[in-house]
């Protein structure tokens, strides 16, 4: 099963059969085009094993995601974000540090710097999702990562509040393409029995990246906070180049325009590493160019976007999932930005960046992987995903709320760690629902609009609002308790999703395809298994 066999050569025509021959002469091309018979495709040699296997695709995407969120953790760290200049009643003033100190920002404007990143992300995400109808999604990721690299380097050269705010917006624009398109690529190429586990591994990089960013930011802050952004840009540069030099993959539900097919797995778990179009796919590609839906291709991108948005807005499962995700992300977003400062002020942590970062990285890795594994074990259905989401969020909220009630640092660390472990178990299930409650061609837009909503109504307002609440209360413990209680709202919303009628639409075709509806755009697991057995 695991060995690669050459594709069987097409049978040679037997002499005497009425096989149509292409007419000779100068007008032969025109005569062939006028005939209703397609030219017989030439034999295709056995594909060579591809270096770009599904597992390597997952690893590359995980590293990119890690760098993205390392940046978010770094800007929230005490080393990079810093603190304002403070003055005592006697008139003695201590100089500020980091971004907040250099640009003399209060807590509200400091929160705006974090939210500026989201503005670019929110505007660009739907645009990149819509462009997948016309431009290869793999190339769009390369474009986005290039913008991200340049903008991140620019953050290190910023001179004031407005310059760093603008560069942070551009960082968001660069990340938008990857956020919208990476998960569908992983969903296409993961083994059928481990789809949610692979998504968990990918989304594990969110808390891990943020946590590593806290530590990384603290280290860079000891030298110069600008250094953190310059190093990030260097780390991302090779992946930005990779997006242009590699032969691109193609998403399920879209036409293969000069790209490889998905590096799918057979049902028994063996990889299809060929990477080239099969003979059947080559014919399908030729036919799609001749008979593809020209009207759909030429349709105004705005009209197509509005039609797709109408489908999403009428999908109750999608709406309930995103509403719960908004409430969840409101809390988690504020945790990620204000967590180190809250820990420093409540429990007088000398190394708040390292302590909070260590808790987050361990709980993020274990929780995200456990959530994906649990849903695969339960059988990956949308209903089971909602059960897992509501229960883990409910108990996670209870533990996190209880943690802030303790005055002992040791008790806080233990109980809060359990709470974070449960909270991070939601990452794979919530994105599984976003990917599987819509048809394949709507997945990029589904992920993009989910990202837009959880940020514009979640962590974009949460950072400045929590800062404003803290300015009013001047008590980090009360602020943390009020913030954590919102997790109960998320658990209640996801609990409603259990009772909704849900259908997994991963294998359905779009009713309004952008190109041909022929499913030979990608090799399905059943076809791979059949080819392997008959070879």
C-alpha positions in Angstrom: 0.0 0.0 0.0 2.8 2.4 0.9 4.9 1.8 -2.3 4.5 4.1 -5.3 3.6 2.5 -8.6 3.7 4.1 -12.0 0.3 5.0 -13.4 -0.9 2.4 -16.0 -0.2 3.5 -19.6 -3.3 4.1 -21.8 -4.0 1.2 -24.2 -2.6 1.5 -27.7 -5.2 1.7 -30.5 -5.7 -1.6 -32.2 -5.1 -1.5 -36.0 -8.4 -1.6 -37.8 -10.4 0.2 -35.2 -12.2 3.4 -36.2 -10.0 5.7 -34.2 -10.3 9.3 -35.3 -6.9 10.7 -36.5 -6.1 14.3 -36.4 -6.1 15.8 -39.9 -2.8 16.8 -41.3 -1.9 20.1 -42.9 -1.8 23.7 -42.0 -5.5 23.8 -40.9 -5.2 20.8 -38.7 -5.4 22.8 -35.4 -8.6 24.6 -36.5 -10.2 21.3 -37.6 -9.4 19.6 -34.3 -11.0 22.5 -32.4 -14.1 22.3 -34.6 -14.5 18.6 -33.7 -16.4 17.5 -30.6 -13.7 15.0 -29.7 -11.1 16.1 -27.2 -7.5 15.3 -28.1 -6.2 12.1 -26.3 -3.9 13.2 -23.5 -0.4 12.0 -23.7 0.8 9.3 -21.3 1.9 10.7 -17.9 4.9 9.2 -16.3 4.9 8.0 -12.7 5.1 11.0 -10.3 8.2 11.6 -8.4 8.0 11.7 -4.6 7.5 15.3 -3.5 9.5 16.9 -0.7 6.5 19.1 0.1 4.5 16.4 2.0 1.4 17.0 4.2 3.4 16.7 7.4 6.0 19.2 6.2 3.2 21.6 5.1 1.8 21.4 8.7 5.3 22.1 10.2 5.9 25.1 7.9 2.5 26.6 8.7 3.0 26.0 12.4 6.3 27.8 12.4 4.7 30.8 10.5 1.8 30.8 13.0 4.3 30.7 15.8 6.2 33.8 14.5 2.9 35.7 14.0 1.9 35.2 17.6 5.4 35.6 19.0 5.0 39.2 17.6 1.7 39.6 19.6 3.3 38.3 22.8 6.4 40.5 22.4 4.5 43.7 22.0 2.5 42.9 25.1 5.5 42.0 27.2 6.9 44.3 29.9 10.2 44.3 28.1 8.9 45.7 24.8 5.7 47.4 25.9 7.4 48.8 28.9 5.9 51.3 31.4 5.1 55.0 31.7 7.3 57.6 33.4 6.3 57.8 37.1 6.7 60.6 39.6 6.4 60.5 43.4 4.8 63.1 45.6 8.3 64.4 46.4 8.8 65.3 42.7 11.2 62.5 41.9 10.5 60.9 38.5 11.7 57.6 37.1 12.1 57.3 33.3 9.6 55.2 31.3 10.7 52.1 29.4 9.7 50.4 26.1 7.1 51.7 23.7 4.9 53.1 26.5 7.8 55.0 28.0 9.4 56.2 24.8 6.2 57.6 23.4 4.6 58.6 26.7 1.4 56.5 26.3 -1.3 56.1 28.9 -3.1 52.7 29.3 -5.8 53.6 26.7 -3.5 54.8 23.9 -1.2 51.9 24.7 -4.2 49.6 24.1 -4.9 51.3 20.9 -1.4 50.4 19.6 -2.4 46.7 20.1 -5.7 47.2 18.4 -4.2 49.1 15.5 -2.9 45.7 14.3 -6.4 44.4 14.2 -7.7 47.2 11.9 -5.5 46.0 9.1 -6.4 42.4 9.8 -10.1 43.1 9.7 -10.0 45.1 6.5 -7.7 42.7 4.6 -9.1 39.3 5.6 -12.3 39.5 3.5 -10.3 40.9 0.6 -7.9 38.0 0.6 -10.7 35.5 1.0 -12.5 37.0 -2.0 -9.3 37.0 -4.1 -9.0 33.2 -3.8 -11.7 33.0 -6.5 -9.2 34.5 -9.0 -5.7 34.2 -7.6 -4.0 31.0 -6.3 -4.4 31.0 -2.5 -0.8 29.8 -2.0 0.5 32.9 -3.8 -1.7 35.1 -1.7 -0.1 33.8 1.4 3.3 34.7 0.0 2.1 38.3 -0.7 0.7 38.6 2.8 3.9 37.3 4.5 6.0 39.8 2.4 3.8 42.7 3.7 4.1 41.4 7.2 7.9 41.2 7.0 8.3 44.8 5.8 5.8 46.2 8.2 7.3 44.4 11.2 10.7 45.8 10.4 9.1 49.2 10.1 7.8 49.0 13.7 11.4 48.9 14.9 12.0 52.2 13.1 8.9 54.0 14.4 9.4 57.4 15.9 6.1 58.2 17.6 2.6 56.9 18.4 1.2 57.5 14.9 4.1 55.8 13.1 4.0 52.6 15.1 0.2 52.6 14.9 0.4 52.7 11.1 3.0 50.0 10.9 1.0 47.8 13.2 -2.0 48.2 10.9 0.2 47.0 8.0 1.3 44.0 10.1 -2.4 43.1 10.4 -2.8 43.4 6.6 0.1 41.0 6.1 -1.2 38.4 8.5 -4.7 38.4 7.0 -4.0 36.1 4.1 -2.3 33.5 6.2 -5.1 33.5 8.9 -7.8 33.1 6.3 -6.1 30.4 4.1 -3.8 28.2 6.3 -6.6 26.3 8.1 -8.4 25.2 4.9 -5.0 23.9 3.5 -4.4 21.9 6.6 -8.0 20.6 6.6 -7.5 19.4 3.0 -4.2 17.6 3.6 -4.7 16.1 7.0 -5.3 12.4 7.5 -9.1 11.9 7.7 -9.0 10.4 11.2 -6.7 13.2 12.5 -8.1 16.3 11.0 -9.0 18.0 14.3 -5.8 16.9 15.9 -3.8 18.6 13.1 -5.9 21.7 13.5 -5.2 21.5 17.3 -1.4 21.3 16.5 -1.7 24.4 14.3 -3.8 26.5 16.7 -1.5 25.3 19.6 1.0 27.8 18.1 -1.3 30.7 19.2 -0.8 30.4 22.9 2.7 29.0 22.5 3.7 32.0 20.3 2.2 34.5 22.7 3.9 32.9 25.6 7.3 32.6 23.9 6.7 36.3 22.9 6.5 37.3 26.5 9.8 35.7 27.3 11.4 36.9 24.0 10.1 40.4 24.5 11.5 40.4 28.1 14.9 39.4 26.8 15.0 42.0 24.0 13.8 44.7 26.3 17.0 44.3 28.3 18.9 45.6 25.2 16.5 47.6 23.0 12.8 47.0 22.4 13.2 47.8 18.7 15.4 44.7 18.3 12.4 42.5 18.9 10.7 43.6 15.7 13.9 43.5 13.5 14.6 39.9 14.5 11.0 38.9 13.8 11.2 40.3 10.3 14.4 38.3 9.6 12.7 35.1 10.9 9.7 35.5 8.6 11.6 36.5 5.4 12.5 32.9 4.2 8.8 31.9 4.5 7.7 35.0 2.5 10.1 34.0 -0.3 8.9 30.3 -0.1 5.4 31.5 -0.9 6.6 32.6 -4.4 9.3 30.1 -5.4 7.4 26.9 -4.6 4.8 25.4 -7.0 1.6 26.3 -5.3 -1.0 23.9 -3.8 -4.7 24.3 -4.6 -7.6 24.3 -2.2 -10.5 21.9 -2.5 -13.4 23.6 -4.2 -11.2 25.8 -6.5 -9.8 25.3 -10.0 -6.2 24.1 -10.3 -4.6 27.1 -12.0 -1.0 26.1 -12.4 -0.8 24.4 -9.0 -0.3 21.1 -7.4 -3.3 19.2 -6.1 -3.7 18.7 -2.4 -1.2 16.4 -0.8 -3.9 14.1 0.5 -3.8 11.0 2.5 -5.4 7.7 1.7 -7.9 6.3 4.1 -5.3 3.9 5.5 -3.1 6.9 6.3 -0.5 6.6 3.5 0.6 9.8 1.8 -0.1 10.7 -1.8 3.2 12.4 -2.5 3.0 12.7 -6.2 2.1 16.4 -6.3 1.4 16.3 -10.1 -1.9 16.1 -11.9 -3.0 12.6 -12.7 -4.2 11.8 -16.3 -7.8 12.2 -15.2 -7.0 15.5 -13.6 -5.1 16.7 -16.6 -8.2 16.1 -18.8 -10.4 17.7 -16.2 -8.1 20.7 -16.2 -8.3 21.0 -20.0 -12.1 20.7 -19.9 -12.4 23.3 -17.1 -10.5 25.8 -19.2 -12.9 25.2 -22.2 -16.2 24.6 -20.4 -15.6 26.3 -17.0 -18.1 28.7 -15.6 -17.0 31.9 -17.5 -19.9 33.9 -16.1 -18.9 33.0 -12.5 -15.3 34.0 -13.3 -16.3 37.3 -14.8 -18.9 38.0 -12.1 -18.2 41.2 -10.1 -16.2 40.3 -7.1 -18.4 42.5 -4.9 -21.6 40.7 -6.0 -20.0 37.3 -5.4 -18.8 38.4 -2.0 -22.3 39.6 -1.0 -23.9 36.4 -2.2 -21.4 34.4 -0.1 -21.9 36.6 2.9 -25.7 36.0 2.7 -25.1 32.3 2.9 -22.9 32.7 6.0 -25.4 35.0 7.7 -28.3 32.6 7.2 -26.3 29.7 8.6 -27.4 29.4 12.3 -24.6 27.0 13.1 -22.0 29.4 11.9 -23.6 32.4 13.6 -23.8 30.6 17.0 -20.3 29.3 16.7 -18.9 32.8 15.9 -20.9 34.5 18.7 -19.5 32.2 21.3 -16.0 32.7 19.8 -16.4 36.5 20.1 -17.2 36.3 23.8 -14.3 33.8 24.3 -11.8 36.0 22.4 -12.8 39.1 24.3 -11.4 37.5 27.4 -8.4 35.7 25.9 -7.4 38.8 24.0 -7.3 40.9 27.1 -5.5 38.1 29.0 -2.8 38.0 26.4 -2.2 41.8 26.4 -2.8 42.7 30.1 -1.9 39.4 31.7 1.8 40.1 32.6 0.9 43.5 34.0 -2.0 42.2 36.0 0.2 39.4 37.4 3.0 41.8 38.3 0.6 44.2 40.2 -1.6 41.6 41.9 1.0 39.1 43.0 4.1 41.2 42.7 5.8 38.8 40.3 9.4 39.8 39.8 9.5 38.0 36.4 5.8 38.3 35.3 6.7 37.9 31.6 8.4 34.6 32.3 5.8 33.3 34.8 2.8 34.2 32.8 4.5 33.1 29.6 5.5 29.7 31.1 1.9 29.0 32.2 0.5 30.0 28.8 2.9 28.0 26.7 2.5 24.7 28.7 -1.3 25.0 28.9 -1.6 26.2 25.3 0.3 23.2 23.9 -1.4 20.6 26.1 -4.8 22.1 25.9 -4.9 22.7 22.1 -3.6 19.2 21.4 -6.0 17.6 23.9 -9.0 19.4 22.4 -8.2 18.2 18.9 -7.5 14.6 20.2 -10.7 14.6 22.2 -12.9 15.6 19.3 -11.3 13.0 17.0 -11.9 10.4 19.8 -15.5 11.4 20.2 -16.0 11.4 16.4 -15.5 14.7 14.7 -19.1 16.0 14.3 -20.3 19.6 14.7 -22.6 18.6 17.5 -19.8 16.9 19.4 -17.7 20.0 18.8 -20.3 22.2 20.5 -20.5 19.8 23.5 -16.7 20.0 23.9 -16.7 23.8 23.5 -19.4 24.5 26.1 -18.1 22.1 28.7 -14.4 23.1 28.6 -15.2 26.8 28.6 -17.6 26.5 31.5 -15.2 24.6 33.8 -12.2 26.7 32.5 -14.1 29.9 33.5 -14.8 28.5 37.0 -11.1 27.7 37.6 -9.8 31.0 36.2 -12.3 33.0 38.3 -11.4 31.1 41.4 -7.7 31.6 40.8 -8.0 35.4 41.0 -9.7 35.1 44.4 -6.6 33.6 46.1 -3.9 35.8 47.5 -1.3 33.1 47.4 0.8 33.1 44.3 1.3 29.3 44.4 -2.5 28.7 44.6 -3.1 31.2 41.8 -0.5 29.5 39.5 -1.9 26.0 40.1 -5.6 26.8 39.7 -5.2 29.3 36.9 -3.1 26.7 35.0 -6.0 24.2 35.1 -8.4 26.9 33.9 -6.1 27.9 31.0 -5.7 24.2 30.1 -9.4 23.8 29.7 -9.9 27.2 27.9 -7.3 26.4 25.2 -8.9 23.0 24.5 -11.5 25.0 22.4 -9.1 26.0 19.6 -9.4 23.0 17.4 -13.2 22.4 17.8 -14.3 26.0 17.2 -12.3 26.2 14.0 -13.5 22.7 12.9 -17.0 24.0 13.0 -16.1 27.1 10.9 -14.5 24.8 8.3 -17.1 22.1 8.1 -20.4 23.9 8.4 -19.9 25.5 5.0 -19.1 24.1 1.5 -15.4 23.9 0.5 -15.4 27.0 -1.7 -16.7 29.1 1.2 -14.1 28.0 3.8 -11.6 30.9 3.2 -14.5 33.4 3.6 -15.8 31.5 6.6 -12.4 31.7 8.3 -11.9 35.3 7.3 -15.2 36.5 8.6 -14.8 34.5 11.8 -11.4 36.2 12.3 -13.0 39.7 11.5 -15.8 39.1 14.0 -13.8 37.7 16.9 -11.4 40.6 16.6 -13.7 43.6 15.9 -16.1 42.6 18.6 -13.6 40.7 20.8 -10.0 41.6 21.4 -9.9 44.9 19.5 -12.2 46.6 22.0 -11.2 44.4 25.0 -7.6 45.8 25.3 -8.5 49.5 25.5 -11.7 48.8 27.4 -9.9 46.7 30.1 -7.3 49.5 30.2 -10.1 52.1 30.7 -11.7 49.9 33.4 -8.4 49.6 35.2 -7.8 53.4 35.0 -11.3 53.8 36.7 -11.0 51.0 39.3 -7.3 51.1 39.9 -7.5 47.5 41.1 -6.2 44.7 38.9 -7.8 41.9 40.9 -11.4 43.4 40.4 -10.6 44.1 36.8 -9.5 40.5 36.2 -12.6 39.0 37.9 -15.0 41.2 35.8 -13.2 40.2 32.7 -13.1 36.4 33.4 -16.9 36.3 34.1 -17.5 36.9 30.4 -16.3 33.3 29.7 -19.6 32.1 31.1 -21.4 33.9 28.3 -19.3 32.1 25.7 -20.1 28.7 27.3 -23.8 29.4 27.3 -23.8 30.4 23.6 -21.9 27.3 22.5 -24.3 25.2 24.6 -27.1 26.4 22.4 -25.2 25.0 19.3 -25.6 21.5 20.6 -29.4 21.6 19.8 -29.1 23.1 16.3 -29.5 20.9 13.2 -26.0 20.6 11.8 -24.6 19.1 8.6 -20.9 18.5 7.8 -20.6 20.0 4.3 -16.9 19.2 3.7 -17.7 16.9 0.8 -20.5 19.0 -0.7 -20.0 21.1 -3.8 -20.9 24.8 -3.9 -24.2 25.6 -5.5 -22.5 28.6 -7.1 -19.0 27.3 -8.1 -16.4 29.7 -9.3 -15.1 27.2 -11.8 -16.0 23.7 -12.8 -17.9 21.6 -10.2 -15.9 18.5 -11.2 -14.5 17.0 -8.0 -11.3 15.9 -9.8 -9.7 19.2 -8.8 -8.2 17.2 -5.9 -7.5 13.5 -5.5 -9.9 12.2 -2.9 -8.8 9.6 -0.3 -10.9 6.9 -1.9 -9.4 7.5 -5.4 -5.8 7.4 -3.9 -6.6 4.1 -2.3 -8.2 2.7 -5.4 -5.2 3.7 -7.6 -2.8 2.1 -5.1 -4.7 -1.2 -5.0 -5.1 -1.5 -8.8 -1.6 -0.5 -9.7 
